[in-house]
Amino acid sequence: MKAQWTRFPENWKGVDPCGNNWVGISCYNNKVVSISLGNLNVEGKLGESISALSELYILFCRIASHESSVDKVP
């Protein structure tokens, strides 16, 4: 997912958001359960790779000048 973005937070180092405590990402048992991108000024696409996050429960992002929130991601 990070590879499809042109701008993301500076502390998003490495490839493991849970092991590296990425800002805006919440994990439980080493699985991403929540992504909150609302105020992080990220740029890019949420591609198909997001479907690999099998435990993702909450996704919050700001799209252009609008906010979007999705709860209980199927």
mmCIF file as gemmi writes it, N, C-alpha and C atoms, coordinates in Angstrom:
data_model
loop_
_atom_site.group_PDB
_atom_site.id
_atom_site.type_symbol
_atom_site.label_atom_id
_atom_site.label_alt_id
_atom_site.label_comp_id
_atom_site.label_asym_id
_atom_site.label_entity_id
_atom_site.label_seq_id
_atom_site.pdbx_PDB_ins_code
_atom_site.Cartn_x
_atom_site.Cartn_y
_atom_site.Cartn_z
_atom_site.occupancy
_atom_site.B_iso_or_equiv
_atom_site.pdbx_formal_charge
_atom_site.auth_seq_id
_atom_site.auth_asym_id
_atom_site.pdbx_PDB_model_num
ATOM 1 N N . MET Axp A 1 ? 0.821 -1.176 0 1 0 ? 1 A 1
ATOM 2 C CA . MET Axp A 1 ? 0 0 0 1 0 ? 1 A 1
ATOM 3 C C . MET Axp A 1 ? 0.875 1.254 0 1 0 ? 1 A 1
ATOM 4 N N . LYS Axp A 2 ? 1.871 1.296 0.855 1 0 ? 2 A 1
ATOM 5 C CA . LYS Axp A 2 ? 2.763 2.452 0.959 1 0 ? 2 A 1
ATOM 6 C C . LYS Axp A 2 ? 3.478 2.723 -0.361 1 0 ? 2 A 1
ATOM 7 N N . ALA Axp A 3 ? 3.771 1.694 -1.125 1 0 ? 3 A 1
ATOM 8 C CA . ALA Axp A 3 ? 4.497 1.851 -2.39 1 0 ? 3 A 1
ATOM 9 C C . ALA Axp A 3 ? 3.703 2.651 -3.419 1 0 ? 3 A 1
ATOM 10 N N . GLN Axp A 4 ? 2.387 2.733 -3.268 1 0 ? 4 A 1
ATOM 11 C CA . GLN Axp A 4 ? 1.549 3.458 -4.217 1 0 ? 4 A 1
ATOM 12 C C . GLN Axp A 4 ? 1.354 4.917 -3.821 1 0 ? 4 A 1
ATOM 13 N N . TRP Axp A 5 ? 1.989 5.351 -2.748 1 0 ? 5 A 1
ATOM 14 C CA . TRP Axp A 5 ? 1.815 6.716 -2.269 1 0 ? 5 A 1
ATOM 15 C C . TRP Axp A 5 ? 3.048 7.55 -2.581 1 0 ? 5 A 1
ATOM 16 N N . THR Axp A 6 ? 2.824 8.814 -2.923 1 0 ? 6 A 1
ATOM 17 C CA . THR Axp A 6 ? 3.922 9.722 -3.23 1 0 ? 6 A 1
ATOM 18 C C . THR Axp A 6 ? 4.347 10.529 -2.014 1 0 ? 6 A 1
ATOM 19 N N . ARG Axp A 7 ? 3.493 10.59 -1.004 1 0 ? 7 A 1
ATOM 20 C CA . ARG Axp A 7 ? 3.846 11.297 0.234 1 0 ? 7 A 1
ATOM 21 C C . ARG Axp A 7 ? 3.203 10.557 1.403 1 0 ? 7 A 1
ATOM 22 N N . PHE Axp A 8 ? 3.992 10.332 2.439 1 0 ? 8 A 1
ATOM 23 C CA . PHE Axp A 8 ? 3.511 9.649 3.636 1 0 ? 8 A 1
ATOM 24 C C . PHE Axp A 8 ? 4.349 10.126 4.82 1 0 ? 8 A 1
ATOM 25 N N . PRO Axp A 9 ? 3.921 9.864 6.058 1 0 ? 9 A 1
ATOM 26 C CA . PRO Axp A 9 ? 4.646 10.344 7.237 1 0 ? 9 A 1
ATOM 27 C C . PRO Axp A 9 ? 6.103 9.865 7.271 1 0 ? 9 A 1
ATOM 28 N N . GLU Axp A 10 ? 6.962 10.717 7.817 1 0 ? 10 A 1
ATOM 29 C CA . GLU Axp A 10 ? 8.399 10.417 7.874 1 0 ? 10 A 1
ATOM 30 C C . GLU Axp A 10 ? 8.73 9.176 8.691 1 0 ? 10 A 1
ATOM 31 N N . ASN Axp A 11 ? 7.923 8.856 9.691 1 0 ? 11 A 1
ATOM 32 C CA . ASN Axp A 11 ? 8.275 7.704 10.526 1 0 ? 11 A 1
ATOM 33 C C . ASN Axp A 11 ? 7.844 6.375 9.902 1 0 ? 11 A 1
ATOM 34 N N . TRP Axp A 12 ? 7.281 6.401 8.7 1 0 ? 12 A 1
ATOM 35 C CA . TRP Axp A 12 ? 6.909 5.161 8.018 1 0 ? 12 A 1
ATOM 36 C C . TRP Axp A 12 ? 8.152 4.558 7.373 1 0 ? 12 A 1
ATOM 37 N N . LYS Axp A 13 ? 9.015 4.045 8.189 1 0 ? 13 A 1
ATOM 38 C CA . LYS Axp A 13 ? 10.256 3.427 7.72 1 0 ? 13 A 1
ATOM 39 C C . LYS Axp A 13 ? 10.075 1.915 7.717 1 0 ? 13 A 1
ATOM 40 N N . GLY Axp A 14 ? 10.765 1.252 6.812 1 0 ? 14 A 1
ATOM 41 C CA . GLY Axp A 14 ? 10.67 -0.196 6.741 1 0 ? 14 A 1
ATOM 42 C C . GLY Axp A 14 ? 9.363 -0.64 6.112 1 0 ? 14 A 1
ATOM 43 N N . VAL Axp A 15 ? 9.071 -1.916 6.265 1 0 ? 15 A 1
ATOM 44 C CA . VAL Axp A 15 ? 7.878 -2.485 5.629 1 0 ? 15 A 1
ATOM 45 C C . VAL Axp A 15 ? 6.848 -3.001 6.634 1 0 ? 15 A 1
ATOM 46 N N . ASP Axp A 16 ? 7.146 -2.894 7.928 1 0 ? 16 A 1
ATOM 47 C CA . ASP Axp A 16 ? 6.253 -3.438 8.948 1 0 ? 16 A 1
ATOM 48 C C . ASP Axp A 16 ? 5.62 -2.313 9.764 1 0 ? 16 A 1
ATOM 49 N N . PRO Axp A 17 ? 4.378 -1.936 9.452 1 0 ? 17 A 1
ATOM 50 C CA . PRO Axp A 17 ? 3.742 -0.838 10.186 1 0 ? 17 A 1
ATOM 51 C C . PRO Axp A 17 ? 3.517 -1.155 11.661 1 0 ? 17 A 1
ATOM 52 N N . CYS Axp A 18 ? 3.351 -2.415 12.003 1 0 ? 18 A 1
ATOM 53 C CA . CYS Axp A 18 ? 3.132 -2.786 13.403 1 0 ? 18 A 1
ATOM 54 C C . CYS Axp A 18 ? 4.45 -2.813 14.174 1 0 ? 18 A 1
ATOM 55 N N . GLY Axp A 19 ? 5.462 -3.38 13.602 1 0 ? 19 A 1
ATOM 56 C CA . GLY Axp A 19 ? 6.757 -3.481 14.264 1 0 ? 19 A 1
ATOM 57 C C . GLY Axp A 19 ? 7.487 -2.153 14.37 1 0 ? 19 A 1
ATOM 58 N N . ASN Axp A 20 ? 7.176 -1.218 13.471 1 0 ? 20 A 1
ATOM 59 C CA . ASN Axp A 20 ? 7.849 0.076 13.466 1 0 ? 20 A 1
ATOM 60 C C . ASN Axp A 20 ? 6.966 1.207 13.981 1 0 ? 20 A 1
ATOM 61 N N . ASN Axp A 21 ? 5.788 0.874 14.514 1 0 ? 21 A 1
ATOM 62 C CA . ASN Axp A 21 ? 4.88 1.865 15.11 1 0 ? 21 A 1
ATOM 63 C C . ASN Axp A 21 ? 4.61 3.068 14.208 1 0 ? 21 A 1
ATOM 64 N N . TRP Axp A 22 ? 4.129 2.808 13.019 1 0 ? 22 A 1
ATOM 65 C CA . TRP Axp A 22 ? 3.808 3.895 12.087 1 0 ? 22 A 1
ATOM 66 C C . TRP Axp A 22 ? 2.683 4.753 12.65 1 0 ? 22 A 1
ATOM 67 N N . VAL Axp A 23 ? 2.84 6.069 12.553 1 0 ? 23 A 1
ATOM 68 C CA . VAL Axp A 23 ? 1.802 6.997 12.979 1 0 ? 23 A 1
ATOM 69 C C . VAL Axp A 23 ? 0.553 6.789 12.115 1 0 ? 23 A 1
ATOM 70 N N . GLY Axp A 24 ? -0.616 6.797 12.747 1 0 ? 24 A 1
ATOM 71 C CA . GLY Axp A 24 ? -1.878 6.619 12.032 1 0 ? 24 A 1
ATOM 72 C C . GLY Axp A 24 ? -2.298 5.173 11.836 1 0 ? 24 A 1
ATOM 73 N N . ILE Axp A 25 ? -1.439 4.236 12.218 1 0 ? 25 A 1
ATOM 74 C CA . ILE Axp A 25 ? -1.732 2.815 12.055 1 0 ? 25 A 1
ATOM 75 C C . ILE Axp A 25 ? -1.836 2.178 13.441 1 0 ? 25 A 1
ATOM 76 N N . SER Axp A 26 ? -2.924 1.485 13.693 1 0 ? 26 A 1
ATOM 77 C CA . SER Axp A 26 ? -3.086 0.765 14.962 1 0 ? 26 A 1
ATOM 78 C C . SER Axp A 26 ? -3.073 -0.73 14.683 1 0 ? 26 A 1
ATOM 79 N N . CYS Axp A 27 ? -2.393 -1.453 15.549 1 0 ? 27 A 1
ATOM 80 C CA . CYS Axp A 27 ? -2.25 -2.898 15.369 1 0 ? 27 A 1
ATOM 81 C C . CYS Axp A 27 ? -2.697 -3.639 16.622 1 0 ? 27 A 1
ATOM 82 N N . TYR Axp A 28 ? -3.095 -4.879 16.42 1 0 ? 28 A 1
ATOM 83 C CA . TYR Axp A 28 ? -3.418 -5.79 17.511 1 0 ? 28 A 1
ATOM 84 C C . TYR Axp A 28 ? -2.887 -7.157 17.107 1 0 ? 28 A 1
ATOM 85 N N . ASN Axp A 29 ? -2.09 -7.771 17.973 1 0 ? 29 A 1
ATOM 86 C CA . ASN Axp A 29 ? -1.462 -9.061 17.659 1 0 ? 29 A 1
ATOM 87 C C . ASN Axp A 29 ? -0.716 -9.022 16.329 1 0 ? 29 A 1
ATOM 88 N N . ASN Axp A 30 ? 0.014 -7.938 16.092 1 0 ? 30 A 1
ATOM 89 C CA . ASN Axp A 30 ? 0.818 -7.758 14.876 1 0 ? 30 A 1
ATOM 90 C C . ASN Axp A 30 ? 0.002 -7.696 13.589 1 0 ? 30 A 1
ATOM 91 N N . LYS Axp A 31 ? -1.276 -7.362 13.682 1 0 ? 31 A 1
ATOM 92 C CA . LYS Axp A 31 ? -2.149 -7.202 12.515 1 0 ? 31 A 1
ATOM 93 C C . LYS Axp A 31 ? -2.691 -5.779 12.506 1 0 ? 31 A 1
ATOM 94 N N . VAL Axp A 32 ? -2.708 -5.138 11.339 1 0 ? 32 A 1
ATOM 95 C CA . VAL Axp A 32 ? -3.278 -3.797 11.212 1 0 ? 32 A 1
ATOM 96 C C . VAL Axp A 32 ? -4.788 -3.889 11.395 1 0 ? 32 A 1
ATOM 97 N N . VAL Axp A 33 ? -5.312 -3.137 12.368 1 0 ? 33 A 1
ATOM 98 C CA . VAL Axp A 33 ? -6.75 -3.142 12.625 1 0 ? 33 A 1
ATOM 99 C C . VAL Axp A 33 ? -7.393 -1.787 12.326 1 0 ? 33 A 1
ATOM 100 N N . SER Axp A 34 ? -6.58 -0.73 12.251 1 0 ? 34 A 1
ATOM 101 C CA . SER Axp A 34 ? -7.117 0.602 12.03 1 0 ? 34 A 1
ATOM 102 C C . SER Axp A 34 ? -6.108 1.448 11.263 1 0 ? 34 A 1
ATOM 103 N N . ILE Axp A 35 ? -6.607 2.184 10.279 1 0 ? 35 A 1
ATOM 104 C CA . ILE Axp A 35 ? -5.789 3.144 9.538 1 0 ? 35 A 1
ATOM 105 C C . ILE Axp A 35 ? -6.503 4.482 9.621 1 0 ? 35 A 1
ATOM 106 N N . SER Axp A 36 ? -5.831 5.489 10.173 1 0 ? 36 A 1
ATOM 107 C CA . SER Axp A 36 ? -6.398 6.823 10.301 1 0 ? 36 A 1
ATOM 108 C C . SER Axp A 36 ? -5.458 7.818 9.623 1 0 ? 36 A 1
ATOM 109 N N . LEU Axp A 37 ? -5.822 8.229 8.415 1 0 ? 37 A 1
ATOM 110 C CA . LEU Axp A 37 ? -4.96 9.087 7.604 1 0 ? 37 A 1
ATOM 111 C C . LEU Axp A 37 ? -5.469 10.519 7.533 1 0 ? 37 A 1
ATOM 112 N N . GLY Axp A 38 ? -6.496 10.845 8.311 1 0 ? 38 A 1
ATOM 113 C CA . GLY Axp A 38 ? -7.184 12.125 8.216 1 0 ? 38 A 1
ATOM 114 C C . GLY Axp A 38 ? -6.31 13.359 8.23 1 0 ? 38 A 1
ATOM 115 N N . ASN Axp A 39 ? -5.338 13.451 9.109 1 0 ? 39 A 1
ATOM 116 C CA . ASN Axp A 39 ? -4.52 14.658 9.231 1 0 ? 39 A 1
ATOM 117 C C . ASN Axp A 39 ? -3.057 14.417 8.887 1 0 ? 39 A 1
ATOM 118 N N . LEU Axp A 40 ? -2.761 13.367 8.158 1 0 ? 40 A 1
ATOM 119 C CA . LEU Axp A 40 ? -1.368 13.015 7.889 1 0 ? 40 A 1
ATOM 120 C C . LEU Axp A 40 ? -0.846 13.545 6.56 1 0 ? 40 A 1
ATOM 121 N N . ASN Axp A 41 ? -1.708 14.167 5.762 1 0 ? 41 A 1
ATOM 122 C CA . ASN Axp A 41 ? -1.286 14.779 4.506 1 0 ? 41 A 1
ATOM 123 C C . ASN Axp A 41 ? -0.612 13.782 3.564 1 0 ? 41 A 1
ATOM 124 N N . VAL Axp A 42 ? -1.166 12.583 3.468 1 0 ? 42 A 1
ATOM 125 C CA . VAL Axp A 42 ? -0.627 11.573 2.558 1 0 ? 42 A 1
ATOM 126 C C . VAL Axp A 42 ? -1.188 11.797 1.156 1 0 ? 42 A 1
ATOM 127 N N . GLU Axp A 43 ? -0.452 11.327 0.166 1 0 ? 43 A 1
ATOM 128 C CA . GLU Axp A 43 ? -0.9 11.395 -1.221 1 0 ? 43 A 1
ATOM 129 C C . GLU Axp A 43 ? -0.693 10.047 -1.869 1 0 ? 43 A 1
ATOM 130 N N . GLY Axp A 44 ? -1.662 9.613 -2.653 1 0 ? 44 A 1
ATOM 131 C CA . GLY Axp A 44 ? -1.541 8.357 -3.371 1 0 ? 44 A 1
ATOM 132 C C . GLY Axp A 44 ? -2.87 7.649 -3.457 1 0 ? 44 A 1
ATOM 133 N N . LYS Axp A 45 ? -2.796 6.366 -3.748 1 0 ? 45 A 1
ATOM 134 C CA . LYS Axp A 45 ? -3.997 5.561 -3.942 1 0 ? 45 A 1
ATOM 135 C C . LYS Axp A 45 ? -4.071 4.444 -2.91 1 0 ? 45 A 1
ATOM 136 N N . LEU Axp A 46 ? -5.294 4.108 -2.535 1 0 ? 46 A 1
ATOM 137 C CA . LEU Axp A 46 ? -5.521 2.899 -1.749 1 0 ? 46 A 1
ATOM 138 C C . LEU Axp A 46 ? -5.774 1.795 -2.759 1 0 ? 46 A 1
ATOM 139 N N . GLY Axp A 47 ? -4.747 1.075 -3.106 1 0 ? 47 A 1
ATOM 140 C CA . GLY Axp A 47 ? -4.852 0.044 -4.133 1 0 ? 47 A 1
ATOM 141 C C . GLY Axp A 47 ? -5.405 -1.264 -3.604 1 0 ? 47 A 1
ATOM 142 N N . GLU Axp A 48 ? -5.337 -2.26 -4.445 1 0 ? 48 A 1
ATOM 143 C CA . GLU Axp A 48 ? -5.858 -3.585 -4.099 1 0 ? 48 A 1
ATOM 144 C C . GLU Axp A 48 ? -5.126 -4.22 -2.926 1 0 ? 48 A 1
ATOM 145 N N . SER Axp A 49 ? -3.91 -3.77 -2.655 1 0 ? 49 A 1
ATOM 146 C CA . SER Axp A 49 ? -3.141 -4.369 -1.565 1 0 ? 49 A 1
ATOM 147 C C . SER Axp A 49 ? -3.814 -4.182 -0.209 1 0 ? 49 A 1
ATOM 148 N N . ILE Axp A 50 ? -4.723 -3.225 -0.106 1 0 ? 50 A 1
ATOM 149 C CA . ILE Axp A 50 ? -5.429 -3.037 1.166 1 0 ? 50 A 1
ATOM 150 C C . ILE Axp A 50 ? -6.268 -4.267 1.515 1 0 ? 50 A 1
ATOM 151 N N . SER Axp A 51 ? -6.649 -5.035 0.515 1 0 ? 51 A 1
ATOM 152 C CA . SER Axp A 51 ? -7.447 -6.241 0.77 1 0 ? 51 A 1
ATOM 153 C C . SER Axp A 51 ? -6.65 -7.307 1.522 1 0 ? 51 A 1
ATOM 154 N N . ALA Axp A 52 ? -5.33 -7.191 1.538 1 0 ? 52 A 1
ATOM 155 C CA . ALA Axp A 52 ? -4.494 -8.144 2.269 1 0 ? 52 A 1
ATOM 156 C C . ALA Axp A 52 ? -4.544 -7.903 3.782 1 0 ? 52 A 1
ATOM 157 N N . LEU Axp A 53 ? -5.091 -6.77 4.188 1 0 ? 53 A 1
ATOM 158 C CA . LEU Axp A 53 ? -5.186 -6.457 5.613 1 0 ? 53 A 1
ATOM 159 C C . LEU Axp A 53 ? -6.449 -7.11 6.172 1 0 ? 53 A 1
ATOM 160 N N . SER Axp A 54 ? -6.344 -8.385 6.46 1 0 ? 54 A 1
ATOM 161 C CA . SER Axp A 54 ? -7.509 -9.201 6.825 1 0 ? 54 A 1
ATOM 162 C C . SER Axp A 54 ? -8.17 -8.79 8.138 1 0 ? 54 A 1
ATOM 163 N N . GLU Axp A 55 ? -7.45 -8.105 9.012 1 0 ? 55 A 1
ATOM 164 C CA . GLU Axp A 55 ? -8.006 -7.704 10.305 1 0 ? 55 A 1
ATOM 165 C C . GLU Axp A 55 ? -8.398 -6.23 10.341 1 0 ? 55 A 1
ATOM 166 N N . LEU Axp A 56 ? -8.322 -5.533 9.207 1 0 ? 56 A 1
ATOM 167 C CA . LEU Axp A 56 ? -8.65 -4.11 9.169 1 0 ? 56 A 1
ATOM 168 C C . LEU Axp A 56 ? -10.111 -3.9 9.534 1 0 ? 56 A 1
ATOM 169 N N . TYR Axp A 57 ? -10.328 -3.067 10.534 1 0 ? 57 A 1
ATOM 170 C CA . TYR Axp A 57 ? -11.676 -2.832 11.047 1 0 ? 57 A 1
ATOM 171 C C . TYR Axp A 57 ? -12.128 -1.4 10.784 1 0 ? 57 A 1
ATOM 172 N N . ILE Axp A 58 ? -11.209 -0.436 10.844 1 0 ? 58 A 1
ATOM 173 C CA . ILE Axp A 58 ? -11.55 0.975 10.659 1 0 ? 58 A 1
ATOM 174 C C . ILE Axp A 58 ? -10.583 1.616 9.674 1 0 ? 58 A 1
ATOM 175 N N . LEU Axp A 59 ? -11.146 2.361 8.735 1 0 ? 59 A 1
ATOM 176 C CA . LEU Axp A 59 ? -10.363 3.133 7.774 1 0 ? 59 A 1
ATOM 177 C C . LEU Axp A 59 ? -10.902 4.55 7.788 1 0 ? 59 A 1
ATOM 178 N N . PHE Axp A 60 ? -10.028 5.511 8.046 1 0 ? 60 A 1
ATOM 179 C CA . PHE Axp A 60 ? -10.427 6.911 8.029 1 0 ? 60 A 1
ATOM 180 C C . PHE Axp A 60 ? -9.426 7.661 7.175 1 0 ? 60 A 1
ATOM 181 N N . CYS Axp A 61 ? -9.92 8.4 6.194 1 0 ? 61 A 1
ATOM 182 C CA . CYS Axp A 61 ? -9.017 9.184 5.356 1 0 ? 61 A 1
ATOM 183 C C . CYS Axp A 61 ? -9.703 10.458 4.904 1 0 ? 61 A 1
ATOM 184 N N . ARG Axp A 62 ? -8.893 11.417 4.503 1 0 ? 62 A 1
ATOM 185 C CA . ARG Axp A 62 ? -9.385 12.676 3.956 1 0 ? 62 A 1
ATOM 186 C C . ARG Axp A 62 ? -9.142 12.613 2.456 1 0 ? 62 A 1
ATOM 187 N N . ILE Axp A 63 ? -10.199 12.763 1.682 1 0 ? 63 A 1
ATOM 188 C CA . ILE Axp A 63 ? -10.102 12.711 0.226 1 0 ? 63 A 1
ATOM 189 C C . ILE Axp A 63 ? -10.327 14.115 -0.294 1 0 ? 63 A 1
ATOM 190 N N . ALA Axp A 64 ? -9.281 14.691 -0.915 1 0 ? 64 A 1
ATOM 191 C CA . ALA Axp A 64 ? -9.304 16.085 -1.354 1 0 ? 64 A 1
ATOM 192 C C . ALA Axp A 64 ? -9.665 16.939 -0.146 1 0 ? 64 A 1
ATOM 193 N N . SER Axp A 65 ? -10.766 17.665 -0.197 1 0 ? 65 A 1
ATOM 194 C CA . SER Axp A 65 ? -11.148 18.501 0.943 1 0 ? 65 A 1
ATOM 195 C C . SER Axp A 65 ? -12.282 17.876 1.742 1 0 ? 65 A 1
ATOM 196 N N . HIS Axp A 66 ? -12.569 16.616 1.494 1 0 ? 66 A 1
ATOM 197 C CA . HIS Axp A 66 ? -13.664 15.938 2.18 1 0 ? 66 A 1
ATOM 198 C C . HIS Axp A 66 ? -13.11 14.85 3.09 1 0 ? 66 A 1
ATOM 199 N N . GLU Axp A 67 ? -13.847 14.556 4.129 1 0 ? 67 A 1
ATOM 200 C CA . GLU Axp A 67 ? -13.459 13.465 5.01 1 0 ? 67 A 1
ATOM 201 C C . GLU Axp A 67 ? -14.326 12.257 4.721 1 0 ? 67 A 1
ATOM 202 N N . SER Axp A 68 ? -13.726 11.107 4.837 1 0 ? 68 A 1
ATOM 203 C CA . SER Axp A 68 ? -14.462 9.87 4.602 1 0 ? 68 A 1
ATOM 204 C C . SER Axp A 68 ? -14.117 8.893 5.71 1 0 ? 68 A 1
ATOM 205 N N . SER Axp A 69 ? -15.11 8.226 6.216 1 0 ? 69 A 1
ATOM 206 C CA . SER Axp A 69 ? -14.879 7.245 7.263 1 0 ? 69 A 1
ATOM 207 C C . SER Axp A 69 ? -15.621 5.966 6.921 1 0 ? 69 A 1
ATOM 208 N N . VAL Axp A 70 ? -14.936 4.863 7.056 1 0 ? 70 A 1
ATOM 209 C CA . VAL Axp A 70 ? -15.556 3.568 6.817 1 0 ? 70 A 1
ATOM 210 C C . VAL Axp A 70 ? -15.352 2.744 8.078 1 0 ? 70 A 1
ATOM 211 N N . ASP Axp A 71 ? -16.421 2.269 8.662 1 0 ? 71 A 1
ATOM 212 C CA . ASP Axp A 71 ? -16.334 1.42 9.843 1 0 ? 71 A 1
ATOM 213 C C . ASP Axp A 71 ? -16.65 -0.009 9.457 1 0 ? 71 A 1
ATOM 214 N N . LYS Axp A 72 ? -16.118 -0.926 10.21 1 0 ? 72 A 1
ATOM 215 C CA . LYS Axp A 72 ? -16.381 -2.349 10.004 1 0 ? 72 A 1
ATOM 216 C C . LYS Axp A 72 ? -16.148 -2.758 8.557 1 0 ? 72 A 1
ATOM 217 N N . VAL Axp A 73 ? -14.926 -2.618 8.123 1 0 ? 73 A 1
ATOM 218 C CA . VAL Axp A 73 ? -14.555 -2.997 6.764 1 0 ? 73 A 1
ATOM 219 C C . VAL Axp A 73 ? -14.817 -4.482 6.585 1 0 ? 73 A 1
ATOM 220 N N . PRO Axp A 74 ? -15.578 -4.858 5.546 1 0 ? 74 A 1
ATOM 221 C CA . PRO Axp A 74 ? -15.895 -6.292 5.367 1 0 ? 74 A 1
ATOM 222 C C . PRO Axp A 74 ? -14.679 -7.114 5.001 1 0 ? 74 A 1
